[in-house]
Amino acid sequence: MVLLGAAGSARAQQVDVSRLPINIERIRRELTVALSDHEQREGLNLHYQIEVFGRAPAIKLFTAADNLKNGPVPYGAPTHREMVDQMTPQEFRAPIMDFSALFKWLADKTK
């Protein structure tokens, strides 16, 4: 695509190719090297080795001792107290004040 300048002629924008910083021989050499290193394979060429030292024991989810139809549930849902203990940090579970000291002080005052 040739852009027309202000003068309107395409001849004014001719480029001297011999002055460009391009080495044509180097481009040809790189293209021949790139085209010659081609390898084609059919399918996957995977080589692997597996060493088996022993068999893992079978996982038994349910044994003969499990009574799934009428058996008792070993543990149910957590109680409210267990949920509060789980969600409240230990620092906030302690009583705010020592009630035994309060009751001792009240007992001393009533005497």
RONU-132731 format. One record per residue: x, y, z of N, C-alpha, C, O in turn; residue in one letter. Coordinates in pm, whole numbers, padded with zeros to 5 digits, always signed. Example, Ala and Ser with C-alpha at 12.3 -4.5 7.8 and 13.67 -1.06 7.14 Angstrom:
// residues 2
+01319-00569+00780+01230-00450+00780+01320-00330+00780+01424-00332+00846A;+01285-00225+00708+01367-00106+00714+01290+00003+00787+01341+00114+00804S;
This chain:
// residues 111
+00085-00117+00000+00000+00000+00000+00090+00124+00000+00179+00137+00084M;+00067+00210-00091+00147+00331-00107+00059+00449-00072-00050+00468-00126V;+00110+00529+00021+00036+00648+00061+00081+00765-00026+00200+00785-00050L;-00014+00840-00071+00018+00955-00153+00050+01073-00064-00027+01104+00027L;+00161+01139-00089+00203+01253-00010+00129+01378-00051+00028+01372-00122G;+00180+01491-00005+00118+01618-00036+00133+01651-00183+00049+01721-00241A;+00241+01600-00245+00262+01627-00387+00174+01539-00473+00148+01573-00588A;+00127+01425-00418+00036+01339-00492+00105+01240-00582+00039+01179-00666G;+00235+01219-00569+00302+01123-00656+00357+01008-00574+00407+01028-00463S;+00347+00887-00629+00398+00768-00563+00546+00752-00587+00612+00681-00511A;+00602+00813-00689+00744+00798-00721+00833+00866-00617+00948+00826-00601R;+00784+00965-00545+00863+01038-00446+00891+00952-00323+00981+00984-00246A;+00816+00843-00301+00830+00761-00182+00896+00627-00212+00869+00530-00141Q;+00978+00618-00310+01049+00494-00338+01159+00475-00235+01223+00572-00194Q;+01182+00346-00193+01280+00314-00090+01393+00235-00154+01369+00144-00233V;+01516+00271-00122+01634+00198-00169+01656+00078-00077+01699+00096+00037D;+01627-00044-00125+01632-00165-00045+01776-00199-00005+01797-00258+00101V;+01871-00164-00084+02011-00196-00053+02061-00120+00069+02162-00160+00128S;+01997-00015+00109+02040+00063+00224+01972+00020+00353+02008+00072+00459R;+01877-00071+00349+01807-00116+00471+01898-00207+00553+01979-00279+00495L;+01888-00205+00687+01973-00288+00773+01922-00432+00783+01900-00482+00894P;+01903-00498+00671+01852-00635+00667+01954-00722+00596+02004-00685+00490I;+01986-00835+00655+02078-00930+00593+01995-01045+00537+01948-01130+00613N;+01976-01048+00409+01892-01149+00343+01952-01288+00360+01877-01385+00377I;+02082-01300+00355+02146-01432+00370+02122-01489+00509+02099-01609+00524E;+02128-01405+00610+02102-01453+00746+01958-01499+00761+01932-01598+00829R;+01865-01431+00701+01724-01470+00707+01705-01603+00638+01634-01690+00690I;+01766-01623+00520+01756-01752+00450+01815-01864+00533+01757-01973+00541R;+01932-01840+00595+01997-01944+00676+01910-01983+00795+01897-02101+00824R;+01851-01886+00864+01765-01915+00979+01639-01990+00937+01592-02077+01010E;+01584-01956+00822+01464-02027+00775+01495-02171+00738+01414-02259+00766L;+01611-02198+00677+01645-02337+00642+01671-02419+00767+01636-02537+00772T;+01732-02360+00869+01756-02432+00996+01623-02461+01064+01602-02571+01116V;+01534-02363+01065+01406-02382+01131+01322-02487+01059+01248-02561+01125A;+01330-02495+00929+01251-02593+00854+01312-02732+00860+01240-02831+00846L;+01444-02743+00879+01506-02875+00878+01488-02948+01011+01495-03071+01012S;+01466-02879+01122+01449-02943+01252+01302-02976+01275+01235-02911+01356D;+01254-03073+01204+01113-03110+01216+01106-03258+01251+01170-03342+01188H;+01026-03290+01354+01011-03428+01397+00862-03460+01400+00782-03383+01454E;+00826-03573+01343+00685-03611+01339+00670-03748+01404+00745-03840+01374Q;+00573-03759+01493+00548-03885+01563+00401-03922+01547+00315-03836+01528R;+00377-04049+01556+00239-04096+01552+00199-04139+01692+00264-04225+01752E;+00094-04082+01744+00046-04119+01877+00136-04065+01986+00224-03983+01962G;+00112-04114+02106+00191-04070+02221+00306-04166+02245+00286-04288+02245L;+00422-04115+02264+00538-04197+02299+00566-04180+02447+00657-04107+02486N;+00488-04246+02530+00503-04238+02675+00569-04366+02724+00528-04476+02689L;+00670-04349+02805+00737-04463+02868+00729-04442+03018+00774-04339+03069H;+00672-04538+03089+00661-04525+03233+00683-04661+03296+00669-04765+03232Y;+00718-04657+03425+00748-04779+03499+00678-04769+03634+00686-04667+03702Q;+00609-04876+03672+00537-04880+03799+00596-04991+03883+00609-05105+03838I;+00633-04958+04006+00683-05058+04099+00581-05076+04210+00546-04980+04278E;+00533-05198+04228+00433-05229+04330+00503-05310+04438+00557-05417+04411V;+00501-05258+04562+00567-05326+04672+00469-05404+04758+00510-05498+04827F;+00344-05369+04758+00245-05439+04839+00107-05385+04808+00093-05286+04738G;+00007-05450+04861-00130-05407+04840-00179-05334+04963-00149-05372+05076R;-00254-05231+04942-00314-05156+05053-00431-05237+05108-00501-05305+05032A;-00454-05231+05238-00567-05305+05294-00699-05245+05244-00710-05125+05218P;-00797-05330+05231-00929-05286+05185-00994-05198+05291-00983-05226+05410A;-01061-05096+05249-01130-05005+05342-01270-05059+05365-01350-05072+05272I;-01299-05089+05491-01432-05139+05527-01510-05026+05591-01479-04983+05703K;-01610-04976+05521-01690-04868+05575-01789-04919+05679-01812-04852+05780L;-01846-05034+05655-01944-05090+05747-01901-05232+05782-01875-05314+05694F;-01892-05260+05911-01857-05394+05957-01983-05466+06003-02093-05410+05998T;-01967-05590+06048-02081-05669+06095-02137-05611+06225-02254-05629+06255A;-02054-05541+06301-02100-05483+06428-02187-05358+06407-02257-05316+06499A;-02184-05301+06288-02264-05181+06261-02408-05221+06230-02433-05295+06134D;-02502-05173+06311-02643-05195+06289-02701-05065+06234-02735-04974+06310N;-02710-05057+06103-02753-04933+06041-02904-04913+06044-02952-04801+06030L;-02977-05019+06061-03123-05008+06056-03180-04962+06190-03259-04868+06194K;-03140-05027+06300-03199-04997+06430-03095-04961+06536-03131-04944+06652N;-02970-04950+06500-02865-04928+06599-02864-04787+06654-02915-04694+06591G;-02805-04772+06772-02799-04639+06832-02695-04552+06761-02596-04601+06707P;-02721-04426+06762-02627-04331+06704-02519-04306+06809-02552-04274+06923V;-02392-04320+06774-02288-04305+06876-02284-04164+06937-02250-04149+07054P;-02318-04065+06860-02320-03928+06912-02412-03847+06823-02410-03861+06701Y;-02492-03763+06883-02588-03683+06807-02531-03546+06775-02410-03526+06771G;-02620-03454+06752-02581-03317+06722-02528-03251+06848-02567-03290+06958A;-02440-03152+06836-02387-03086+06955-02495-03007+07028-02587-02953+06966P;-02481-03001+07158-02577-02926+07238-02543-02778+07231-02440-02738+07177T;-02634-02697+07286-02612-02553+07285-02486-02519+07366-02406-02436+07323H;-02468-02581+07481-02352-02554+07566-02222-02590+07493-02123-02517+07502R;-02222-02701+07419-02102-02740+07344-02072-02641+07232-01956-02610+07207E;-02174-02591+07165-02153-02491+07060-02100-02360+07117-02010-02299+07059M;-02154-02317+07231-02106-02194+07294-01961-02211+07337-01880-02121+07316V;-01928-02325+07397-01790-02351+07438-01696-02355+07319-01581-02311+07328D;-01742-02406+07208-01658-02416+07088-01635-02279+07024-01525-02251+06975Q;-01735-02195+07024-01727-02067+06953-01677-01952+07039-01639-01848+06984M;-01676-01966+07170-01633-01858+07258-01489-01883+07300-01457-01992+07347T;-01402-01784+07285-01263-01801+07329-01255-01824+07480-01345-01783+07553P;-01150-01889+07526-01134-01923+07667-01131-01799+07756-01181-01801+07869Q;-01074-01691+07705-01063-01569+07786-01200-01512+07822-01217-01451+07927E;-01296-01532+07735-01429-01477+07759-01522-01575+07829-01634-01539+07864F;-01477-01698+07850-01562-01796+07919-01550-01785+08070-01640-01826+08142R;-01441-01730+08118-01421-01720+08263-01524-01622+08322-01568-01530+08252A;-01561-01641+08448-01655-01546+08508-01591-01408+08517-01469-01395+08526P;-01675-01305+08515-01626-01168+08516-01562-01135+08651-01461-01065+08656I;-01620-01185+08757-01565-01159+08890-01563-01287+08971-01630-01384+08937M;-01486-01285+09078-01475-01401+09165-01595-01400+09261-01598-01322+09357D;-01693-01487+09233-01814-01488+09314-01790-01540+09455-01860-01501+09548F;-01692-01627+09472-01665-01677+09608-01615-01564+09697-01651-01557+09815S;-01531-01476+09642-01485-01362+09721-01601-01268+09752-01607-01210+09860A;-01694-01253+09657-01812-01168+09681-01898-01224+09793-01940-01151+09882L;-01923-01356+09787-02007-01417+09892-01937-01413+10027-02003-01396+10130F;-01804-01428+10031-01731-01420+10157-01740-01278+10212-01757-01259+10333K;-01730-01177+10125-01742-01038+10170-01882-01010+10223-01897-00941+10325W;-01985-01063+10154-02122-01044+10202-02144-01115+10336-02214-01063+10423L;-02084-01234+10352-02098-01307+10477-02031-01232+10591-02082-01230+10703A;-01917-01169+10565-01848-01091+10668-01928-00967+10706-01928-00926+10822D;-01996-00906+10610-02074-00786+10635-02201-00816+10717-02246-00733+10796K;-02257-00933+10697-02381-00968+10766-02354-01008+10912-02447-01009+10992T;-02232-01041+10950-02201-01080+11088-02193-00965+11178-02167-00982+11298K;
